[in-house]
Amino acid sequence: MNLLPSFAAIPRRRALTASAGALLALGWPGWATAQAFPTKAFTFVVPFAAGSATDQLARALGQAVAAETKQPVVVDNKAGASGMIAAQAVAKAPADGYTVLITTNTTHAANEHLYKKPGYDPVKDFAPLTGLGKGGQVLVVNAASPYRNVADLLAAARKSPGKLSFGSGSSSSRMAGEMLKQLAGVDLLHVPYKSNPLAITDLLGGQIDLMVTDTSTGVPQIKAGKLRALGYSTPRRSAQLPDVPTLEEAGVKGYDMGYWFAAYAPAGTPPAVVARLNEWLAAATRSAAARHFFDTAGSEAWTTSPEELARFQASETQKWGRVIKAAGIEPE
C-alpha cells in the first residue's frame, strides 16, 4: 500500500512536461537524469548498528520512499569507528542519487573535531538533502541516588570536585556531559563506554553517578522507576517527560545539547536528483512508520531545504568545536 500521497499534482506534471523541451534546448544536463530517476533500488547507509535509533528511522523512511517511488530501499548498516566507515563509503559512492547516508551530528558535526583523519570531509564530500529529525537528551541518576534535582547534584559536585562521575556511550552523550561541566562550573570525572546502554547498566549498578543519555535509552528506565530524571537537554521540555524541567529551567543557563538526524548524498549528485530526494525524504518523515518512530523515540520530525541543512550543519559544527575545545579533548 502506498504510505504517502503523490508528490506531484496533475497540473504540475503538465507544466513539467510542457517545459521539458525548453529545458533540453537550454542544455540543462540534469533534466534527463531527473526524468529517468529512479530506475533501481536505493541504498540507505546507516553509520550505526541495526536496532539503533538511526537504523530505526532509516527503515521507517525507507518504507515510505519505496512505496512512493516503487523502487526497493535497502538499509546497509556500516557500524563502527564513530560512523566514519559509513561516511567514507558514501563519500566514495557514485553520485547518482541511489546511495543516501542517513546519519547524525556524530559524522557531520563532531568527528572532524574528535579525529585528526576521519577519512572524509563532511562538507566537500557530500550533498546535503534534508534534515530528518531532532531529539533531546535527559540527565539521569540512579533512582536510589540522594540527588533529587539538578541543584542537589551540582551542590554535591562543587563540594567534592572530580568525585562524581558521568558516563557516556556516544559523542552526543559525552558532549552533553562536558557542556554541563562548562556551563555549571563543576568538575566531573568522565567514564567512556562503547554505547549508552552499557553506561546505563553501570549507572543502575552504582558504578557511575550520572549521565546524559538519549531519551530512547533513558525513558524506559525512568518509567520503570530505576532511574530518576533531573533535567532535559534542549530549551523545550520533552513530551515524554513533561514534568522534567529543562536544564536551563533548572539553573544551567544557556544549556542546549540535543541530537539530530539528516540525509546526505555523495557530492556531485545532480541538483534535480537532490531536489527529488529532498521531496521524497521530507514527505517520508510524515509517514505512519516515521511518526511511530518519533513518538516512541521522544524526538520530532524536522525537515529543511538542502541549503538550510548546509547552514545548520555549519553552525552545529562550530558549536561542537567550541565544546570539545573547552573540554580539552585532543583529536585522536
Secondary structure, DSSP 8 states (H G I E B T S, - for coil): ---S--SS-HHHHHHHHHHHHHHHHTT-THHHHHHH---S-EEEEESS-TTSHHHHHHHHHHHHHHHHHSS-EEEEE---GGGHHHHHHHHTS-SSSSEEEEEEHIIIIIHHHH-S--SS-TTTTEEEEEEEEEE-EEEEEETT-S--SHHHHHHHHHHSTTTSEEEESSHHHHHHHHHHHHHHT---EEEE-SSHHHHHHHHHHTSSSEEEEEHHHHHHHHHTTSEEEEEESSSS--SS-TTS-BTTTTT-TT----EEEEEEEETT--HHHHHHHHHHHHHHTTSHHHHHHHHHHTEEE----HHHHHHHHHHHHHHHHHHHHHTT----
